[in-house]
């Protein structure tokens, strides 16, 4: 599950709210061990996702870097090439 969490810092344009929420959801799913909580646990699950998303927004807002912003398309192409090498498929 956690390999779906992507680096969100130092991109142009900055991380979107959807990306932050998706990363928070993946983290909470991994830690809780469940992809869909029961009704009894739904409120706790949702509160945890909201707390992790808030902490992520705060972290991303306070980080300082000297390197230039990364380009999403270039980073996606690099990841695709690594996957092709790792799994033996061809990169397109």
Secondary structure, DSSP 8 states (H G I E B T S, - for coil): -GGG----SSBSS---HHHHHHHHHHHHHHHHT-SS--HHHHHHHHHHHHHHHHHHHHHHHH---SS--B-HHHHHHHHHHHHHHHHT----
